[in-house]
Amino acid sequence: MKAQVFRGVNQLSYEEIPVPAVAADEVLVQVQVVGLCQSDIKKIRYPLYNPPRIFGHETAGTIAAVGADVHDWQVGDRVVVLHHIPCMHCAYCLNDNFSMCDVYKNITTTAGFAPSGGGFAEYVNVPGHIVRSGGLVKIPDDVTFEQASFVEPTNCCLKAVKKAQIAPGQTVLVTGAGPIGLMFIMLVKYFGARAIATDLLPTRIEKALSVGADAAFDARDPELTTKIHALTQGMGVDTSLLAVPSDKAFFQALDCTRKGGKILFFAEFPDELEIPINPNILYRREIDLMGSYSSSYRVQALAADIVFHKRIDVDALVSDRYPLKDLATAVEQAVSPGPETYKILIYP
């Protein structure tokens, strides 16, 4: 089969490698489409993992083979592959901190080499733990593979929305109107809240409005805080979702979030970036700072329901499609996006 093999920092090699073997409790999935995620890009562009590896995890495809001990799945089933499934019994899992679980963090889906997701290949092996524990989700007949590939990123965003306790009638600031920010806007609206978006690109500001934002502004607008307070009867937003790793965005959010409100870090900031803050601001205004990393098993069924029943318009997020052989070009576009670049999908 063909695969894009990570051979070193910024080194992707389009190679022919063996199709993964299938053990008795495993399933082999033929990848139909896989989303390009910022976490994939980070792994390709920085020295975080030793090569060789095959990344890619927002995977939708067709079951091509099942092991002898697998009885709930058949060849031909259309499925979403979820690469993170927790153990369910460690101290983190018992406290609903599934993404902190060692089993969760230890990715086991693979197309070869050290297991790393495996979606950037024609076939991916799904191990027994994932098969047995809900890591395969059947795709309804009226849902496309493209739409189904959004189940995992929807889960990640949904986890953040749930953690921030976004509720009907609230107003939420979303910093950044890339594919994640746009999905946040859709989910905020789905849960009955108002969304205000910021971005640097005029096209993304317009896109935010087109997917449901009640207002959208240039993040460089010197009157941004004044405008947001005017939209919230002088109080500020109930919650700010940071979908860009920017200290400027954080301080804007701090200025725009009401007393007693929340600021949630979703985008991963550079490790070397330090943000100085007077703790009395948090103390006196009772601002809650929180983080939300990756997905949650707890909202997995709801994420699938939202995508499969088209409760948000994931089709509106797709801007580009590349064949697997052009993955390096897709990565470059994602790193230096054009005015109309949103979600990029890869086709093995």
Secondary structure, DSSP 8 states (H G I E B T S, - for coil): -EEEEEEETTEEEEEE-------TT-EEEEEEEEE--HHHHHHHHSTTS-SSB----EEEEEEEEE-TT--S--TT-EEEE------SSSHHHHTT-GGG-HHHHS---BSSSB-S---SBSEEEE-HHHHHTT-EEE--TTS-HHHHTTHHHHHHHHHHHHHTT--TT-EEEEE--SHHHHHHHHHHHHTT-EEEEEES-HHHHHHHHHTT-SEEEETT-TTHHHHHHHHTTTS-EEEEEE-S--HHHHHHHHHHEEEEEEEEE-S---TT------HHHHHHHT-EEEE--S--GGGHHHHHHHHHTTSS-GGGGEEEEEEGGGHHHHHHHHHS--TT--EEEEE-
